Structure formats: C-alpha cells, structure tokens
Amino acid sequence: MTGRPGPHPPVAELPADAVCSALGTSWRGLSKAQARDRLTAYGPNELPRTGRRNVWQPLRAQFTDLFAVMLIVASGITFLAYALEEPRDTGTLTLAVAILGVVVLNAAIGFAQEYSAERTAQALEAMVPRACRVLRDGELLELPARDVVPGDVVVLEAGDAVPADCRVVEAHELAVNNAPLTGESDPVGRTADPVAAGPLLQARNCVFMGTDVVAGSGQAVVFATGAATEFGRLYRLTAAAPPQKTPLQLQVASMARRVAGAALAIGALLFAVRLPTGEPVVDLFVFALGVMVALVPEGLPATLSVSLSIGVRRMARRHALIKQLLAVEALGSVTVVCTDKTGTLTQAEMTVTEVWAADRSHRVTGVGYDPSGEVADAAEVRELLRVACLCCNARLLPPTNPRERWRVLGDTTEGALLVVAAKAGLDREAEEAAAPRVTEFPFDSDRKLMTTVHRTGAGLQACVKGAPGAVLERCTDVALDGRREPLTRTQRAAVVAASDEMASRGLRVLAVARRELNGPRPAQEEAESALTLLGLIGMHDPPRPEVTDAVAACRRAGIRVVMVTGDHPLTAEAVARRVGVVRGPDPVVVTGEKLDAMDDEALGELLTEPSELLLCRVSPEHKMRVVTAFQRRGEVVAVTGDGANDAPALKHADIGVAMGASGTDVAREAAAVVLLDDSFASIAAAVRLGRAVYQNIRKFLVYLFSHNVGELVPVLAATFAGFPLVPINAVQILAIDLGSDVLPALALGAEPPESDVMDRPPRPRGERLFSAGLVGRILFLGGIQAICVSALFFWHIGSSGIPFDDFTRHTRVYQEAITMVQAGIVLSQFFNALTVRSDHLSIRTVGLATNPALLAAGGFGIALMAAISYAPPLQAVFNTAPLDAADWAVLAALGTVPLLADEARKAWLRHRSRGPEGGPG
Ligand SMILES: Nc1ncnc2c1ncn2[C@@H]1O[C@H](COP(=O)(O)OP(=O)(O)OP(=O)(O)O)[C@@H](O)[C@H]1O
C-alpha cells in the first residue's frame, strides 16, 4: 500500500501547533520508532507504477508497423503463389516461410530492445538521488524521499523538490512553483498561518509533492504521502507518455522508408524487364518479391536503438545518467561546455585556510572537514567566526566509524565555516541557544549574501555573510580592536586589497558583517544595511585531480571549455589555471556586471573571439544569456548547473547537465544528463562515448548498406546480360540479411570508442547522418563487392561452356555459382566489418583483435555459409552446392579486395591530410 487511503485532518484551517497534534507529531518531528511504525502502516512514499505500458503493447506494435505489414502481405502472396504453382516448388514455400521468419525475428529484436530500454530507463530513474531533509527526534536527517511518512517535519530550502503533501509550519520568504499541479508557472509565496476553508490546492500554507521550492526556506509537516497526495491523484489519471524518438532515430527511420520505396520500385522494374523472357509469371513475381524483401532494411531501426542504449549504459558506468535519449547523440556533437567551478572542477571540500580581521591575517591549520586544527585565539577572530557560524544552515556530521571522514550536510561553503568555528571552540548549536534565530533572508546567487537575525540580551542582531563586494557595499563601519569605527576610504581599499590578494591565490573569500537592531523583526532592507564589517574568511577548494586531463582532452577534441562562476574573478582565474581551463597569459574575464552592460551583438562578438573565457560573478540569468548567445552562433552547448535557478539554462541548452551528488532536485529535473559524481571528467567521458555512438552508427550503416549493393548489382547484371536465372536467390539474400550480417552489425554498434575519437573536431551541427561521405563509402565498398561477386558468377558460368539458355535451377554449375556469390558476399562482409571500424585509420592501427565480438560474429556468419554449402537439408532449401578448397581460396582472396582498396583510400587520405600514418588523421 502506498500512502494513506483515508482523508487527512483539515490541515489548512488549523494553526501550526494544532496541525502537529492532529497529525500526532511535534516540532521536533516524529520519533524514530513512530516513523518506522508509520512506514509499515502507510507504505513507502512512492507513486504506483500505473502509467507503465504493459508488455503486450510494444509487442503488438512490432507486428503492426509499416514494414511488418508489408512483409506479412508479401508472405501471404508468396504462399498463394505456392498454392497456385504447377508443379509446386519448395523454394517458393521456403521463401514464404522465410518472410514470415523475418517478421517474427524483427519483432523479437524490436521487442527485446524496447523492453530492455524500458528496464534501463527505470533502473536509471532509480539511481537519480531523491533525498530530503527531515527532523526526527529533533535531529536533522537526510533520508530517501520514499521513507517520508505522515507526521514527518520536512526542512525545505530553495531548490528542493517537495517530497510529499505538507502543511507549512515555518516560512522564511518561502515560495514554490506549483506548475506541475496547477499549470501556473509564477512562484507563489507560502505562509505558516492558517487559511480559510477552500480547495486544498489553493491553500497558501500547503506545499505539494511534485512541486519545487524556488526561494526561501521553511519547515512543513507531512500530511499525505504516495498515492494519497494531490500529485498521486493526478498521476493516476495520466498515462505515461511514450518515449520520443531522437533526430538520429527519425533520420534512420526515414532513410529505411526511402530504401523500402526504392526496393519496391526495383522489384517492379525487375519484374517488368524479365517478363518478355518468357519465364513463368508466378516465378517472376516470387523472384521480384524476394528481391524487394531482401532490400528492405527491416532490422535497421532496432540495431540503432540497441546502439543508443549501449551508449546510455556505458555513460551510466562513467557516472553520467542519461535522462533523455536525445542527449546521447547531442553529447557527440558538443562544441562548447559552460562549466561551474565549485564541485565540478574542484572537490567542493572547502577548508578555511586564512582569516583576516582587524587589519591582520591569521593562518588556520588542518585539512578537510575534520575540525582538528588551530586558529588564532584573538577576540576579533572569535567574534568574526561566531557571527559566521550563526549565519549558517549546514550541519557538520562526525564520522560514525573509523573509516569514515567528517561530512557536511548542506552547503559546503557553510560547512567550512562551521569547521573553522569549531577549531576556535565554537559550536553553532550552543551559539544559537544563546542567540536564537528570529528570521532568515536566505542566500541567493543574485544578492550573493545571506542574513540571519538573532535575539540577544540587548535586542536583535543581524549576522551577514557573503561575497566581499556585496557585503562591503552594505557596510558603513568596521570592527577594529573591539571598537566600531567608520569605514574610511583607505580602510575600504585595505579590505579590497586583502580580499583580492587571497582570491588571486585561488581562495574563495567571504566577508562577514553584523548589525545591532532594536524594535520588531526587521525587513531585509534594514537587516542588510549600515553593517559593521568583522573581517574576511578565505577558503581553499582543491581541484579534482582527474579534471586537468579531462579539460586537456576537451581542448584536443576542439571543444571550448568556458568557466561560469559566481565567484571572484581572481579566484576563478587561479582555479582555471590550475585545471588548465586557462593557459595563456591573457584570458578574457567578464563579470556579470560587464555582461549586463553588453547588448546581444557585443556579447556575440565576445563569444566569437577564440580566446580563453572566464565568466565571473555571474548569476543564473547571465548563464542563460550566454548559452543562448552561443547557440545563436551555431554552437552546440552543454551547460552544468546545480541551483534551482539554473533550471532555465539547463532546459534551454542543447545538453543540460545537473549535479547528482550536490545539486538541487529542480536542476536534476530540468537536465538531460545527471552526473552522479559531479565531476567535469564525467562530462568529458560522456562526450567521448557520445561521439563513439555516432561513429558506430555510421559504421553499421556502411556495413549493412554495402551488402545491399553487393546483392543487387549481380541481379541487375544478370537481368541485363540476358541470363535466364538469378545469380543469388531471395532465400540466400535473406540468409545474409538475417543470418550472417545481424550479429556483426550489432557488434559494430557496440564498438569501444576509437583511440583518436577525442583528437578530432566536433561534427558540424546539423550534419546529416546519410552524408555524401557516408553514401560514397557505401557505394565504394558495396561497388567493389558487387564487381567481385558478379565477375565470379559469370566466370564460373562462362567457364563451364554451357549456353545461357540451357541453364535451369538444378544445373550443378548454376548451383555452385550462386553458392559462390553468397559465400563471396559473406566473406567480403567479414573483411568489410573490419575496414568500417575506422574511416581513416588502417586496420593495423585499429588492431585486428580489439573487438573480439565482431570477429566471433563474422566467424559465425562464415560457419553458417559453410553449413548452407555442405549440409544437404540446407542445400535443398537454398539450392546450393558444396564448394571445394580452391573455390574458398578464390573467395577469400576476392573478399579482401574491398578491404585492400579501402586501406589504399585511407592511406591516401592520411597522406593528404597530415602525411604518413602514425598520428591521427
Ligand atoms: N552560503 C553562502 N552564504 C553566503 N555567501 C555565499 C554562500 N555561498 C556562496 N557565497 C558567496 O556568493 C558567491 C557566489 O556564490 P554562488 O554559489 O552563486 O557561486 P557559484 O556559481 O556556485 O560558484 P562556483 O562556480 O564556484 O560554484 C561566492 O563567491 C561567495 O562569495
């Protein structure tokens, strides 16, 4: 059972205290035992999976699509032809059965693929972290959202998804986006006061599952979970939308349809051309039908989907969860990555290393969040740290076993402040007991500061921390040796110099200030003006070790990496240099302020310059503007984001990348990719895999379409040369399409990335999959294959000395010749599979054994061909004959011709582009 089936008390109309007692809870939350009991009673806070499609629906779809219907009709006609034939030919019956086999096999592949894609999607969905913060026994815990029960007190902050339906009991500037429920997208403010009776969705003191907190903070008591929530009711009414097809899937499907049209036309043409030869009409009809069926690339869309879902799984293994299939192919064509700094390029494990107070700088010892270190024992430092830690919401968690480290629950910047305060012997909870918090004006990246107001013995005190510029402009005084003095121009300059000096060493700098207030709860404006500056705090955030290589790889791959940060330009530049985002002497550093002063044209020009670019002190709106400007220039942009207000940029970018470990639920919902480990290196890895997916698709397209040329040309040649029989019959063609070629195509779709995949520029935006290059390669390889097998056929027929008109289906020489044609195609496809693995690198560079599955798949095809040639029952079906060793030797030699020709073409290409082989071409 999920969620409470019965009605809940009228929570909206009751005052906050009464809500708590009505729901059997308190301001300290439920006890752990109560929570356990309620979880058993109400079930997990999950939605029933009613929207999932049943298993039969996709299976039925496999038999009702255009190709399947065409094939079923074709099979029916062939059966009819067999019934009408006089005398009956088992070949016709085999063909009819084979066509039905095609339908069944295709449906099986398609169904298995869809089923596994659905399973993958579910598994991935489950991996996206969905946690929330809950008070239990007065302790703040982070729990999976599914463990939330009615009566839980949930702590909410901007960026959180609301885990269940709750009544707000405390609100600080709290606003939510109710769009998923009400469709109205403007943020709506929430209050903790009771409201008049009315529709629950309209109650201004309730927040609902499926919606997001967009601003402020607060606490709320859960009154409905799972299916009992408003969202649960809505969810039951809507069926899950079927997954959308990606542009590549659409391109391949449309190409497959066009080829099918061409196959129909060719079949009709062959029928018409051969009709005057006097062959029986039924025979001719069956033959034309067979050619049509053979040319239709039925398995192509399924092979494509397999290839895409292999990409999805590989990316998941590299910590990049794909939420939209579209992202797999888009990742392969990224040209610009706009990346955050903290957490993505750095470890987000901040350590305060320096404190600046009363004109003096003090070193802080210790590393990470372990509070065993030292800080100067001076009164001004202590006061600075007291105010800083009062103005925090994060919590420091001690290790629970010797292998664990200290952790931070909440914002990492605040975590570092709590650690340095602890080093000075200050504990936030004790400080807050002495000076209880009255209200809070939460941090936001536009203001770049945060304020809390506390009740002290003497009245109220506002504690402010934030970016030095933002705090300094609100300060009128400075604390110096225990006195409050006016902040003179010289003083101000000294603070800025100290802050810049710290920032230029890569430290994140925060300023801390205070204001004494009298009277009632102050407005934000009042609490954040006429402040007294207490000092600066500098924290170090070490770069992630793996990022330097990833940034270098992106550079080689022609991808521009632009750092977008809310931090100080000097801090940003120092970090950018450390990870290699900036290498030259003069990066272009643009602040949010400068961006505001630029019009779109000036911004466009700025982005056109190929310089190293740092965007600093920017807000999420700036991010959105930069993404749009890059896109206007035709770039394919990936952008990272973690905050709630990053959502528009994440949605708008070609690939929105959200942080799985540290990001907000809102950002994760808006993104196409979620990074489980938050690291930039995972973006680079996903780009590499995305490029590989695209290359692999091209590989199996060349592979599959070249044999179509190899099959069709000999048939046309025989028709126009006046030979009365076909050089390869329809059942043989089907054996190639469905027997020997399927597995190598799948193995090509699963190829590991080529070694130099990140040494080439991104593919141009809007490049068609079926480019001139791709079609050219198909005609080149397929054409050579076609010439070889046609020559083989006519040479074998011709050398027998039997006149054309004396040949019948059962002439031994004819049976040998068609066996040779089929085996010729199979062998040449074996070598083709090897050569299509790279469009410019020699097979010697790629390595023969680097895709063992491909060799095994090719080997299976050859074994199948041998069985068709030697096993009497198969000989009867295919009208084939045993080949001797000399035949095989000739076939193997001819089979290598396309490979050798392609090697020569590649060598020439490499020579033309950068000289002799060795490096990437
Ligand atoms: N919790 C906080 N309270 C007060 N000020 C903060 C807090 N977190 C950050 N700041 C200040 O606001 C500035 C901007 O922070 P913001 O979080 O918007 O940057 P960001 O884009 O996350 O930076 P980065 O690119 O480093 O991740 C920081 O440089 C810091 O000075």
The ligand as a Gaussian input file, in Angstrom:
#p B3LYP/6-31G(d) Opt

LIG

0 1
 N       26.085000      30.044000       1.726000
 C       26.588000      31.221000       1.373000
 N       26.338000      32.290000       2.143000
 C       26.812000      33.489000       1.809000
 N       27.539000      33.740000       0.729000
 C       27.840000      32.717000      -0.081000
 C       27.367000      31.400000       0.192000
 N       27.797000      30.607000      -0.792000
 C       28.485000      31.378000      -1.635000
 N       28.518000      32.646000      -1.230000
 C       29.157000      33.804000      -1.894000
 O       28.457000      34.066000      -3.095000
 C       29.330000      33.953000      -4.214000
 C       28.589000      33.317000      -5.334000
 O       28.193000      32.054000      -4.933000
 P       27.427000      31.087000      -5.909000
 O       27.068000      29.907000      -5.086000
 O       26.415000      31.827000      -6.657000
 O       28.593000      30.771000      -6.863000
 P       28.708000      29.519000      -7.742000
 O       28.276000      29.843000      -9.100000
 O       28.128000      28.369000      -7.036000
 O       30.231000      29.452000      -7.706000
 P       31.019000      28.268000      -8.290000
 O       31.155000      28.487000      -9.719000
 O       32.276000      28.408000      -7.522000
 O       30.249000      27.039000      -7.981000
 C       30.502000      33.146000      -3.715000
 O       31.678000      33.514000      -4.364000
 C       30.584000      33.513000      -2.247000
 O       31.335000      34.682000      -2.077000

